[in-house]
Amino acid sequence: MYVRVVSITSQSKLQFDMTVTYFENVWSPKVIQLGALSAEFLKSTENSGMYIIYYPDKKTAVTVFDKIKPEVEEVRSQNRIHITEGERLFRVDS
């Protein structure tokens, strides 16, 4: 499994809320349709959080990223973002 974490900081709470709504209603369905397994958004502060996308493998993650690159640049123009990604080594559930 391959995971991409997009850390997002918006200029205001309102901008962050609009970004989260966009990710929930537009971006997430699109990445799922393109091959992602799941996506979730975690809130850190009132204007920042992390968008986490799970893929079956790196090849799929790269393919999806290439297809949504214009949207990534649009989000980057309105928010500060940092993308980290890699292979999941393990997961422990109760």
Beta strands, then each sheet from edge to edge (+ up, - down):
strand 1: 2-9
strand 2: 38-45
strand 3: 48-55
strand 4: 80-87
sheet 1: 2+ 3- 1+ 4-
end
